Amino acid sequence: AQSVTQLDSQVPVFEEAPVELRCNYSSSVSVYLFWYVQYPNQGLQLLLKYLSGSTLVKGINGFEAEFNKSQTSFHLRKPSVHISDTAEYFCAVINPLIQGAQKLVFGQGTRLTINP
Amino acid sequence: DTGVSQNPRHKITKRGQNVTFRCDPISEHNRLYWYRQTLGQGPEFLTYFQNEAQLEKSRLLSDRFSAERPKGSFSTLEIQRTEQGDSAMYLCASSFKNIYGYTFGSGTRLTVV
């Protein structure tokens, strides 16, 4: 079964500093990868996704992620964070080759806290 | 496009009562998903529909849970004889078939007391 590991449960960062949120997935086959953000008491909003092509994916709000097949990783980065980036971030995977496997499998989340 | 709408936003119920949640997907989307998210965890898949057909159910979906999507439009998720362990955020999402990257609703937070 697919699994996703987010290596840090909490990441505190000062405003305007860079940040990296780490994500590793378990799969020996091609997968699609996603990052979602969840603000308090809200649903999930798609930040970016990797389906194929360039391994560097740019998303909304200045975030980007890099797909590394050899390391089975999909780390999320932002060069300069703002207070408004404080939220929970989820990495997720779909294996499109499994028939009927349309469900996203999520990691446990990383709570990003931006301090002034 | 008004997004995915979920009602109610919050529900407090006594243990043993039945509850029903509603999800209105984006109108053109033919796939609809239900997820459950407990505190401090990532969302877990419960079930999904393509049009009105329920195509997959998770083992998390015990026989107290039932979901429907009549006419392939809105969906309802019912929990019978609620237990304290059912307390969670229930998230609905929708998408086009084979278009990856769902649109999620704001969720229904269930508290069983």
Interface residues (C-beta under 8 A of the other chain):
Chain A: V4 Y32 F34 Y36 N41 Q42 G43 L44 Q45 L46 K49 L51 F90 A92 I94 P96 G100 Q102 K103 L104 V105 F106 G107 Q108 G109
Chain B: V4 Q6 R31 Y33 G40 Q41 G42 P43 E44 F45 Y48 L55 E56 L91 A93 Y100 G101 Y102 T103 F104 G105 S106 G107 R109
